[in-house]
Amino acid sequence: MFHRLTRMPALFVGVLLVGGLAACDPDGLNSAEHAGPFPYESPSDAADVSLDQALSDYGVRLPKGAEDITYGALKALDGYPFNVQFSMPCDGVPAFVQDNRLTSAGKKTPDEVLTDVMDAGFTPDAGPAYLRAKGTKLPKVVGAVFERSGTCRMFLGA
């Protein structure tokens, strides 16, 4: 009987603690599952500058007809990380590459866009890679492009 009396208050305190934790975190331990992968959740969560400002700062001009544009740009962070991805007609890729002073870099997907590429369901190193041509005064930008159903998805990062 003595053991039963000491266990009851401990059980009661345990129930109160679990209830208090559940009240403070209604999603429980699974709340991180709802968080988007940084910095791609949405522009409002992943950027402290506008898309136009980030594109200007990195000397990138999006092609006419670019669709499904997502980006991240955190100027407040050391190094000012930037990424943008969008869909475009594949026949426009050569002009986009030339307009943005990019040059071919083989097929190895650059590390700066690797996570985006995999998150979008593409196989790394399966599409052409690009980097900013040497001799330009523009900031370093790397990229990769992947084709799916006649549309190309461009990934750029710095």
MODELLER restraints for C-alpha pairs under 7 A, 6 or more apart:
rsr = mdl.restraints
at = mdl.atoms
rsr.add(forms.Gaussian(group=physical.xy_distance, feature=features.Distance(at['CA:22:A'], at['CA:28:A']), mean=6.18, stdev=0.5))
rsr.add(forms.Gaussian(group=physical.xy_distance, feature=features.Distance(at['CA:38:A'], at['CA:46:A']), mean=6.86, stdev=0.5))
rsr.add(forms.Gaussian(group=physical.xy_distance, feature=features.Distance(at['CA:39:A'], at['CA:46:A']), mean=4.68, stdev=0.5))
rsr.add(forms.Gaussian(group=physical.xy_distance, feature=features.Distance(at['CA:39:A'], at['CA:72:A']), mean=5.76, stdev=0.5))
rsr.add(forms.Gaussian(group=physical.xy_distance, feature=features.Distance(at['CA:40:A'], at['CA:46:A']), mean=6.10, stdev=0.5))
rsr.add(forms.Gaussian(group=physical.xy_distance, feature=features.Distance(at['CA:40:A'], at['CA:71:A']), mean=6.87, stdev=0.5))
rsr.add(forms.Gaussian(group=physical.xy_distance, feature=features.Distance(at['CA:40:A'], at['CA:72:A']), mean=6.27, stdev=0.5))
rsr.add(forms.Gaussian(group=physical.xy_distance, feature=features.Distance(at['CA:43:A'], at['CA:70:A']), mean=6.95, stdev=0.5))
rsr.add(forms.Gaussian(group=physical.xy_distance, feature=features.Distance(at['CA:43:A'], at['CA:71:A']), mean=6.03, stdev=0.5))
rsr.add(forms.Gaussian(group=physical.xy_distance, feature=features.Distance(at['CA:43:A'], at['CA:72:A']), mean=5.96, stdev=0.5))
rsr.add(forms.Gaussian(group=physical.xy_distance, feature=features.Distance(at['CA:46:A'], at['CA:72:A']), mean=4.85, stdev=0.5))
rsr.add(forms.Gaussian(group=physical.xy_distance, feature=features.Distance(at['CA:46:A'], at['CA:73:A']), mean=6.40, stdev=0.5))
rsr.add(forms.Gaussian(group=physical.xy_distance, feature=features.Distance(at['CA:46:A'], at['CA:74:A']), mean=6.87, stdev=0.5))
rsr.add(forms.Gaussian(group=physical.xy_distance, feature=features.Distance(at['CA:47:A'], at['CA:72:A']), mean=5.09, stdev=0.5))
rsr.add(forms.Gaussian(group=physical.xy_distance, feature=features.Distance(at['CA:47:A'], at['CA:73:A']), mean=4.53, stdev=0.5))
rsr.add(forms.Gaussian(group=physical.xy_distance, feature=features.Distance(at['CA:47:A'], at['CA:74:A']), mean=5.04, stdev=0.5))
rsr.add(forms.Gaussian(group=physical.xy_distance, feature=features.Distance(at['CA:48:A'], at['CA:73:A']), mean=6.45, stdev=0.5))
rsr.add(forms.Gaussian(group=physical.xy_distance, feature=features.Distance(at['CA:48:A'], at['CA:74:A']), mean=5.30, stdev=0.5))
rsr.add(forms.Gaussian(group=physical.xy_distance, feature=features.Distance(at['CA:48:A'], at['CA:75:A']), mean=6.40, stdev=0.5))
rsr.add(forms.Gaussian(group=physical.xy_distance, feature=features.Distance(at['CA:49:A'], at['CA:73:A']), mean=6.39, stdev=0.5))
rsr.add(forms.Gaussian(group=physical.xy_distance, feature=features.Distance(at['CA:49:A'], at['CA:74:A']), mean=6.88, stdev=0.5))
rsr.add(forms.Gaussian(group=physical.xy_distance, feature=features.Distance(at['CA:49:A'], at['CA:75:A']), mean=6.86, stdev=0.5))
rsr.add(forms.Gaussian(group=physical.xy_distance, feature=features.Distance(at['CA:54:A'], at['CA:73:A']), mean=6.47, stdev=0.5))
rsr.add(forms.Gaussian(group=physical.xy_distance, feature=features.Distance(at['CA:55:A'], at['CA:61:A']), mean=6.65, stdev=0.5))
rsr.add(forms.Gaussian(group=physical.xy_distance, feature=features.Distance(at['CA:58:A'], at['CA:138:A']), mean=6.77, stdev=0.5))
rsr.add(forms.Gaussian(group=physical.xy_distance, feature=features.Distance(at['CA:58:A'], at['CA:139:A']), mean=5.56, stdev=0.5))
rsr.add(forms.Gaussian(group=physical.xy_distance, feature=features.Distance(at['CA:59:A'], at['CA:138:A']), mean=6.13, stdev=0.5))
rsr.add(forms.Gaussian(group=physical.xy_distance, feature=features.Distance(at['CA:60:A'], at['CA:100:A']), mean=5.90, stdev=0.5))
rsr.add(forms.Gaussian(group=physical.xy_distance, feature=features.Distance(at['CA:61:A'], at['CA:100:A']), mean=6.56, stdev=0.5))
rsr.add(forms.Gaussian(group=physical.xy_distance, feature=features.Distance(at['CA:63:A'], at['CA:96:A']), mean=6.23, stdev=0.5))
rsr.add(forms.Gaussian(group=physical.xy_distance, feature=features.Distance(at['CA:65:A'], at['CA:88:A']), mean=6.42, stdev=0.5))
rsr.add(forms.Gaussian(group=physical.xy_distance, feature=features.Distance(at['CA:66:A'], at['CA:86:A']), mean=6.09, stdev=0.5))
rsr.add(forms.Gaussian(group=physical.xy_distance, feature=features.Distance(at['CA:66:A'], at['CA:87:A']), mean=5.64, stdev=0.5))
rsr.add(forms.Gaussian(group=physical.xy_distance, feature=features.Distance(at['CA:66:A'], at['CA:88:A']), mean=5.01, stdev=0.5))
rsr.add(forms.Gaussian(group=physical.xy_distance, feature=features.Distance(at['CA:67:A'], at['CA:86:A']), mean=5.68, stdev=0.5))
rsr.add(forms.Gaussian(group=physical.xy_distance, feature=features.Distance(at['CA:67:A'], at['CA:87:A']), mean=5.08, stdev=0.5))
rsr.add(forms.Gaussian(group=physical.xy_distance, feature=features.Distance(at['CA:67:A'], at['CA:88:A']), mean=6.42, stdev=0.5))
rsr.add(forms.Gaussian(group=physical.xy_distance, feature=features.Distance(at['CA:68:A'], at['CA:86:A']), mean=5.32, stdev=0.5))
rsr.add(forms.Gaussian(group=physical.xy_distance, feature=features.Distance(at['CA:68:A'], at['CA:87:A']), mean=5.99, stdev=0.5))
rsr.add(forms.Gaussian(group=physical.xy_distance, feature=features.Distance(at['CA:69:A'], at['CA:85:A']), mean=5.73, stdev=0.5))
rsr.add(forms.Gaussian(group=physical.xy_distance, feature=features.Distance(at['CA:69:A'], at['CA:86:A']), mean=4.41, stdev=0.5))
rsr.add(forms.Gaussian(group=physical.xy_distance, feature=features.Distance(at['CA:70:A'], at['CA:84:A']), mean=5.71, stdev=0.5))
rsr.add(forms.Gaussian(group=physical.xy_distance, feature=features.Distance(at['CA:70:A'], at['CA:85:A']), mean=5.52, stdev=0.5))
rsr.add(forms.Gaussian(group=physical.xy_distance, feature=features.Distance(at['CA:70:A'], at['CA:86:A']), mean=6.59, stdev=0.5))
rsr.add(forms.Gaussian(group=physical.xy_distance, feature=features.Distance(at['CA:71:A'], at['CA:83:A']), mean=5.42, stdev=0.5))
rsr.add(forms.Gaussian(group=physical.xy_distance, feature=features.Distance(at['CA:71:A'], at['CA:84:A']), mean=4.12, stdev=0.5))
rsr.add(forms.Gaussian(group=physical.xy_distance, feature=features.Distance(at['CA:71:A'], at['CA:85:A']), mean=6.35, stdev=0.5))
rsr.add(forms.Gaussian(group=physical.xy_distance, feature=features.Distance(at['CA:72:A'], at['CA:82:A']), mean=5.58, stdev=0.5))
rsr.add(forms.Gaussian(group=physical.xy_distance, feature=features.Distance(at['CA:72:A'], at['CA:83:A']), mean=5.28, stdev=0.5))
rsr.add(forms.Gaussian(group=physical.xy_distance, feature=features.Distance(at['CA:72:A'], at['CA:84:A']), mean=6.50, stdev=0.5))
rsr.add(forms.Gaussian(group=physical.xy_distance, feature=features.Distance(at['CA:73:A'], at['CA:80:A']), mean=6.78, stdev=0.5))
rsr.add(forms.Gaussian(group=physical.xy_distance, feature=features.Distance(at['CA:73:A'], at['CA:81:A']), mean=5.69, stdev=0.5))
rsr.add(forms.Gaussian(group=physical.xy_distance, feature=features.Distance(at['CA:73:A'], at['CA:82:A']), mean=4.36, stdev=0.5))
rsr.add(forms.Gaussian(group=physical.xy_distance, feature=features.Distance(at['CA:73:A'], at['CA:83:A']), mean=6.53, stdev=0.5))
rsr.add(forms.Gaussian(group=physical.xy_distance, feature=features.Distance(at['CA:74:A'], at['CA:80:A']), mean=5.45, stdev=0.5))
rsr.add(forms.Gaussian(group=physical.xy_distance, feature=features.Distance(at['CA:74:A'], at['CA:81:A']), mean=5.76, stdev=0.5))
rsr.add(forms.Gaussian(group=physical.xy_distance, feature=features.Distance(at['CA:74:A'], at['CA:82:A']), mean=6.81, stdev=0.5))
rsr.add(forms.Gaussian(group=physical.xy_distance, feature=features.Distance(at['CA:81:A'], at['CA:158:A']), mean=5.96, stdev=0.5))
rsr.add(forms.Gaussian(group=physical.xy_distance, feature=features.Distance(at['CA:82:A'], at['CA:157:A']), mean=5.54, stdev=0.5))
rsr.add(forms.Gaussian(group=physical.xy_distance, feature=features.Distance(at['CA:82:A'], at['CA:158:A']), mean=5.29, stdev=0.5))
rsr.add(forms.Gaussian(group=physical.xy_distance, feature=features.Distance(at['CA:83:A'], at['CA:156:A']), mean=5.49, stdev=0.5))
rsr.add(forms.Gaussian(group=physical.xy_distance, feature=features.Distance(at['CA:83:A'], at['CA:157:A']), mean=4.12, stdev=0.5))
rsr.add(forms.Gaussian(group=physical.xy_distance, feature=features.Distance(at['CA:83:A'], at['CA:158:A']), mean=6.43, stdev=0.5))
rsr.add(forms.Gaussian(group=physical.xy_distance, feature=features.Distance(at['CA:84:A'], at['CA:155:A']), mean=6.07, stdev=0.5))
rsr.add(forms.Gaussian(group=physical.xy_distance, feature=features.Distance(at['CA:84:A'], at['CA:156:A']), mean=5.33, stdev=0.5))
rsr.add(forms.Gaussian(group=physical.xy_distance, feature=features.Distance(at['CA:84:A'], at['CA:157:A']), mean=6.50, stdev=0.5))
rsr.add(forms.Gaussian(group=physical.xy_distance, feature=features.Distance(at['CA:85:A'], at['CA:153:A']), mean=6.98, stdev=0.5))
rsr.add(forms.Gaussian(group=physical.xy_distance, feature=features.Distance(at['CA:85:A'], at['CA:154:A']), mean=5.43, stdev=0.5))
rsr.add(forms.Gaussian(group=physical.xy_distance, feature=features.Distance(at['CA:85:A'], at['CA:155:A']), mean=4.45, stdev=0.5))
rsr.add(forms.Gaussian(group=physical.xy_distance, feature=features.Distance(at['CA:85:A'], at['CA:156:A']), mean=6.18, stdev=0.5))
rsr.add(forms.Gaussian(group=physical.xy_distance, feature=features.Distance(at['CA:86:A'], at['CA:153:A']), mean=5.67, stdev=0.5))
rsr.add(forms.Gaussian(group=physical.xy_distance, feature=features.Distance(at['CA:86:A'], at['CA:154:A']), mean=5.48, stdev=0.5))
rsr.add(forms.Gaussian(group=physical.xy_distance, feature=features.Distance(at['CA:86:A'], at['CA:155:A']), mean=6.92, stdev=0.5))
rsr.add(forms.Gaussian(group=physical.xy_distance, feature=features.Distance(at['CA:87:A'], at['CA:151:A']), mean=6.67, stdev=0.5))
rsr.add(forms.Gaussian(group=physical.xy_distance, feature=features.Distance(at['CA:87:A'], at['CA:152:A']), mean=5.56, stdev=0.5))
rsr.add(forms.Gaussian(group=physical.xy_distance, feature=features.Distance(at['CA:87:A'], at['CA:153:A']), mean=4.40, stdev=0.5))
rsr.add(forms.Gaussian(group=physical.xy_distance, feature=features.Distance(at['CA:87:A'], at['CA:154:A']), mean=6.18, stdev=0.5))
rsr.add(forms.Gaussian(group=physical.xy_distance, feature=features.Distance(at['CA:88:A'], at['CA:151:A']), mean=6.05, stdev=0.5))
rsr.add(forms.Gaussian(group=physical.xy_distance, feature=features.Distance(at['CA:88:A'], at['CA:152:A']), mean=5.41, stdev=0.5))
rsr.add(forms.Gaussian(group=physical.xy_distance, feature=features.Distance(at['CA:88:A'], at['CA:153:A']), mean=6.46, stdev=0.5))
rsr.add(forms.Gaussian(group=physical.xy_distance, feature=features.Distance(at['CA:89:A'], at['CA:151:A']), mean=5.17, stdev=0.5))
rsr.add(forms.Gaussian(group=physical.xy_distance, feature=features.Distance(at['CA:89:A'], at['CA:152:A']), mean=5.88, stdev=0.5))
rsr.add(forms.Gaussian(group=physical.xy_distance, feature=features.Distance(at['CA:90:A'], at['CA:150:A']), mean=6.80, stdev=0.5))
rsr.add(forms.Gaussian(group=physical.xy_distance, feature=features.Distance(at['CA:90:A'], at['CA:151:A']), mean=5.63, stdev=0.5))
rsr.add(forms.Gaussian(group=physical.xy_distance, feature=features.Distance(at['CA:90:A'], at['CA:152:A']), mean=5.00, stdev=0.5))
rsr.add(forms.Gaussian(group=physical.xy_distance, feature=features.Distance(at['CA:101:A'], at['CA:132:A']), mean=5.86, stdev=0.5))
rsr.add(forms.Gaussian(group=physical.xy_distance, feature=features.Distance(at['CA:101:A'], at['CA:133:A']), mean=5.68, stdev=0.5))
rsr.add(forms.Gaussian(group=physical.xy_distance, feature=features.Distance(at['CA:102:A'], at['CA:130:A']), mean=5.93, stdev=0.5))
rsr.add(forms.Gaussian(group=physical.xy_distance, feature=features.Distance(at['CA:102:A'], at['CA:131:A']), mean=5.24, stdev=0.5))
rsr.add(forms.Gaussian(group=physical.xy_distance, feature=features.Distance(at['CA:102:A'], at['CA:132:A']), mean=4.35, stdev=0.5))
rsr.add(forms.Gaussian(group=physical.xy_distance, feature=features.Distance(at['CA:102:A'], at['CA:133:A']), mean=5.20, stdev=0.5))
rsr.add(forms.Gaussian(group=physical.xy_distance, feature=features.Distance(at['CA:103:A'], at['CA:130:A']), mean=5.37, stdev=0.5))
rsr.add(forms.Gaussian(group=physical.xy_distance, feature=features.Distance(at['CA:103:A'], at['CA:131:A']), mean=5.51, stdev=0.5))
rsr.add(forms.Gaussian(group=physical.xy_distance, feature=features.Distance(at['CA:103:A'], at['CA:132:A']), mean=6.12, stdev=0.5))
rsr.add(forms.Gaussian(group=physical.xy_distance, feature=features.Distance(at['CA:103:A'], at['CA:133:A']), mean=5.37, stdev=0.5))
rsr.add(forms.Gaussian(group=physical.xy_distance, feature=features.Distance(at['CA:104:A'], at['CA:129:A']), mean=6.10, stdev=0.5))
rsr.add(forms.Gaussian(group=physical.xy_distance, feature=features.Distance(at['CA:104:A'], at['CA:130:A']), mean=4.66, stdev=0.5))
rsr.add(forms.Gaussian(group=physical.xy_distance, feature=features.Distance(at['CA:104:A'], at['CA:131:A']), mean=6.66, stdev=0.5))
rsr.add(forms.Gaussian(group=physical.xy_distance, feature=features.Distance(at['CA:105:A'], at['CA:129:A']), mean=5.14, stdev=0.5))
rsr.add(forms.Gaussian(group=physical.xy_distance, feature=features.Distance(at['CA:105:A'], at['CA:130:A']), mean=4.87, stdev=0.5))
rsr.add(forms.Gaussian(group=physical.xy_distance, feature=features.Distance(at['CA:105:A'], at['CA:131:A']), mean=6.27, stdev=0.5))
rsr.add(forms.Gaussian(group=physical.xy_distance, feature=features.Distance(at['CA:106:A'], at['CA:128:A']), mean=5.99, stdev=0.5))
rsr.add(forms.Gaussian(group=physical.xy_distance, feature=features.Distance(at['CA:106:A'], at['CA:129:A']), mean=5.60, stdev=0.5))
rsr.add(forms.Gaussian(group=physical.xy_distance, feature=features.Distance(at['CA:107:A'], at['CA:125:A']), mean=5.04, stdev=0.5))
rsr.add(forms.Gaussian(group=physical.xy_distance, feature=features.Distance(at['CA:107:A'], at['CA:126:A']), mean=6.50, stdev=0.5))
rsr.add(forms.Gaussian(group=physical.xy_distance, feature=features.Distance(at['CA:107:A'], at['CA:127:A']), mean=5.79, stdev=0.5))
rsr.add(forms.Gaussian(group=physical.xy_distance, feature=features.Distance(at['CA:107:A'], at['CA:128:A']), mean=4.67, stdev=0.5))
rsr.add(forms.Gaussian(group=physical.xy_distance, feature=features.Distance(at['CA:107:A'], at['CA:129:A']), mean=5.17, stdev=0.5))
rsr.add(forms.Gaussian(group=physical.xy_distance, feature=features.Distance(at['CA:108:A'], at['CA:125:A']), mean=4.62, stdev=0.5))
rsr.add(forms.Gaussian(group=physical.xy_distance, feature=features.Distance(at['CA:108:A'], at['CA:129:A']), mean=6.24, stdev=0.5))
rsr.add(forms.Gaussian(group=physical.xy_distance, feature=features.Distance(at['CA:109:A'], at['CA:124:A']), mean=5.71, stdev=0.5))
rsr.add(forms.Gaussian(group=physical.xy_distance, feature=features.Distance(at['CA:109:A'], at['CA:125:A']), mean=4.97, stdev=0.5))
rsr.add(forms.Gaussian(group=physical.xy_distance, feature=features.Distance(at['CA:109:A'], at['CA:129:A']), mean=5.77, stdev=0.5))
rsr.add(forms.Gaussian(group=physical.xy_distance, feature=features.Distance(at['CA:109:A'], at['CA:144:A']), mean=6.15, stdev=0.5))
rsr.add(forms.Gaussian(group=physical.xy_distance, feature=features.Distance(at['CA:110:A'], at['CA:142:A']), mean=6.67, stdev=0.5))
rsr.add(forms.Gaussian(group=physical.xy_distance, feature=features.Distance(at['CA:110:A'], at['CA:143:A']), mean=6.71, stdev=0.5))
rsr.add(forms.Gaussian(group=physical.xy_distance, feature=features.Distance(at['CA:112:A'], at['CA:157:A']), mean=5.40, stdev=0.5))
rsr.add(forms.Gaussian(group=physical.xy_distance, feature=features.Distance(at['CA:112:A'], at['CA:158:A']), mean=6.30, stdev=0.5))
rsr.add(forms.Gaussian(group=physical.xy_distance, feature=features.Distance(at['CA:113:A'], at['CA:143:A']), mean=6.75, stdev=0.5))
rsr.add(forms.Gaussian(group=physical.xy_distance, feature=features.Distance(at['CA:113:A'], at['CA:155:A']), mean=6.28, stdev=0.5))
rsr.add(forms.Gaussian(group=physical.xy_distance, feature=features.Distance(at['CA:113:A'], at['CA:156:A']), mean=6.46, stdev=0.5))
rsr.add(forms.Gaussian(group=physical.xy_distance, feature=features.Distance(at['CA:113:A'], at['CA:157:A']), mean=5.72, stdev=0.5))
rsr.add(forms.Gaussian(group=physical.xy_distance, feature=features.Distance(at['CA:114:A'], at['CA:124:A']), mean=6.88, stdev=0.5))
rsr.add(forms.Gaussian(group=physical.xy_distance, feature=features.Distance(at['CA:117:A'], at['CA:124:A']), mean=6.72, stdev=0.5))
rsr.add(forms.Gaussian(group=physical.xy_distance, feature=features.Distance(at['CA:118:A'], at['CA:124:A']), mean=6.77, stdev=0.5))
rsr.add(forms.Gaussian(group=physical.xy_distance, feature=features.Distance(at['CA:127:A'], at['CA:144:A']), mean=6.52, stdev=0.5))
rsr.add(forms.Gaussian(group=physical.xy_distance, feature=features.Distance(at['CA:127:A'], at['CA:145:A']), mean=5.64, stdev=0.5))
rsr.add(forms.Gaussian(group=physical.xy_distance, feature=features.Distance(at['CA:127:A'], at['CA:146:A']), mean=5.09, stdev=0.5))
rsr.add(forms.Gaussian(group=physical.xy_distance, feature=features.Distance(at['CA:128:A'], at['CA:144:A']), mean=5.70, stdev=0.5))
rsr.add(forms.Gaussian(group=physical.xy_distance, feature=features.Distance(at['CA:128:A'], at['CA:145:A']), mean=5.84, stdev=0.5))
rsr.add(forms.Gaussian(group=physical.xy_distance, feature=features.Distance(at['CA:129:A'], at['CA:143:A']), mean=5.65, stdev=0.5))
rsr.add(forms.Gaussian(group=physical.xy_distance, feature=features.Distance(at['CA:129:A'], at['CA:144:A']), mean=4.24, stdev=0.5))
rsr.add(forms.Gaussian(group=physical.xy_distance, feature=features.Distance(at['CA:129:A'], at['CA:145:A']), mean=6.68, stdev=0.5))
rsr.add(forms.Gaussian(group=physical.xy_distance, feature=features.Distance(at['CA:130:A'], at['CA:142:A']), mean=5.56, stdev=0.5))
rsr.add(forms.Gaussian(group=physical.xy_distance, feature=features.Distance(at['CA:130:A'], at['CA:143:A']), mean=4.92, stdev=0.5))
rsr.add(forms.Gaussian(group=physical.xy_distance, feature=features.Distance(at['CA:130:A'], at['CA:144:A']), mean=5.92, stdev=0.5))
rsr.add(forms.Gaussian(group=physical.xy_distance, feature=features.Distance(at['CA:131:A'], at['CA:141:A']), mean=5.81, stdev=0.5))
rsr.add(forms.Gaussian(group=physical.xy_distance, feature=features.Distance(at['CA:131:A'], at['CA:142:A']), mean=4.18, stdev=0.5))
rsr.add(forms.Gaussian(group=physical.xy_distance, feature=features.Distance(at['CA:131:A'], at['CA:143:A']), mean=6.18, stdev=0.5))
rsr.add(forms.Gaussian(group=physical.xy_distance, feature=features.Distance(at['CA:132:A'], at['CA:140:A']), mean=5.74, stdev=0.5))
rsr.add(forms.Gaussian(group=physical.xy_distance, feature=features.Distance(at['CA:132:A'], at['CA:141:A']), mean=5.34, stdev=0.5))
rsr.add(forms.Gaussian(group=physical.xy_distance, feature=features.Distance(at['CA:132:A'], at['CA:142:A']), mean=6.27, stdev=0.5))
rsr.add(forms.Gaussian(group=physical.xy_distance, feature=features.Distance(at['CA:140:A'], at['CA:158:A']), mean=6.21, stdev=0.5))
rsr.add(forms.Gaussian(group=physical.xy_distance, feature=features.Distance(at['CA:141:A'], at['CA:156:A']), mean=6.70, stdev=0.5))
rsr.add(forms.Gaussian(group=physical.xy_distance, feature=features.Distance(at['CA:141:A'], at['CA:157:A']), mean=5.75, stdev=0.5))
rsr.add(forms.Gaussian(group=physical.xy_distance, feature=features.Distance(at['CA:141:A'], at['CA:158:A']), mean=4.90, stdev=0.5))
rsr.add(forms.Gaussian(group=physical.xy_distance, feature=features.Distance(at['CA:142:A'], at['CA:156:A']), mean=5.62, stdev=0.5))
rsr.add(forms.Gaussian(group=physical.xy_distance, feature=features.Distance(at['CA:142:A'], at['CA:157:A']), mean=5.49, stdev=0.5))
rsr.add(forms.Gaussian(group=physical.xy_distance, feature=features.Distance(at['CA:142:A'], at['CA:158:A']), mean=6.33, stdev=0.5))
rsr.add(forms.Gaussian(group=physical.xy_distance, feature=features.Distance(at['CA:143:A'], at['CA:155:A']), mean=5.26, stdev=0.5))
rsr.add(forms.Gaussian(group=physical.xy_distance, feature=features.Distance(at['CA:143:A'], at['CA:156:A']), mean=4.20, stdev=0.5))
rsr.add(forms.Gaussian(group=physical.xy_distance, feature=features.Distance(at['CA:143:A'], at['CA:157:A']), mean=6.22, stdev=0.5))
rsr.add(forms.Gaussian(group=physical.xy_distance, feature=features.Distance(at['CA:144:A'], at['CA:154:A']), mean=5.98, stdev=0.5))
rsr.add(forms.Gaussian(group=physical.xy_distance, feature=features.Distance(at['CA:144:A'], at['CA:155:A']), mean=5.31, stdev=0.5))
rsr.add(forms.Gaussian(group=physical.xy_distance, feature=features.Distance(at['CA:144:A'], at['CA:156:A']), mean=6.74, stdev=0.5))
rsr.add(forms.Gaussian(group=physical.xy_distance, feature=features.Distance(at['CA:145:A'], at['CA:152:A']), mean=6.42, stdev=0.5))
rsr.add(forms.Gaussian(group=physical.xy_distance, feature=features.Distance(at['CA:145:A'], at['CA:153:A']), mean=5.55, stdev=0.5))
rsr.add(forms.Gaussian(group=physical.xy_distance, feature=features.Distance(at['CA:145:A'], at['CA:154:A']), mean=4.47, stdev=0.5))
rsr.add(forms.Gaussian(group=physical.xy_distance, feature=features.Distance(at['CA:145:A'], at['CA:155:A']), mean=6.19, stdev=0.5))
rsr.add(forms.Gaussian(group=physical.xy_distance, feature=features.Distance(at['CA:146:A'], at['CA:152:A']), mean=5.45, stdev=0.5))
rsr.add(forms.Gaussian(group=physical.xy_distance, feature=features.Distance(at['CA:146:A'], at['CA:153:A']), mean=5.28, stdev=0.5))
rsr.add(forms.Gaussian(group=physical.xy_distance, feature=features.Distance(at['CA:146:A'], at['CA:154:A']), mean=6.69, stdev=0.5))
rsr.add(forms.Gaussian(group=physical.xy_distance, feature=features.Distance(at['CA:147:A'], at['CA:153:A']), mean=6.29, stdev=0.5))
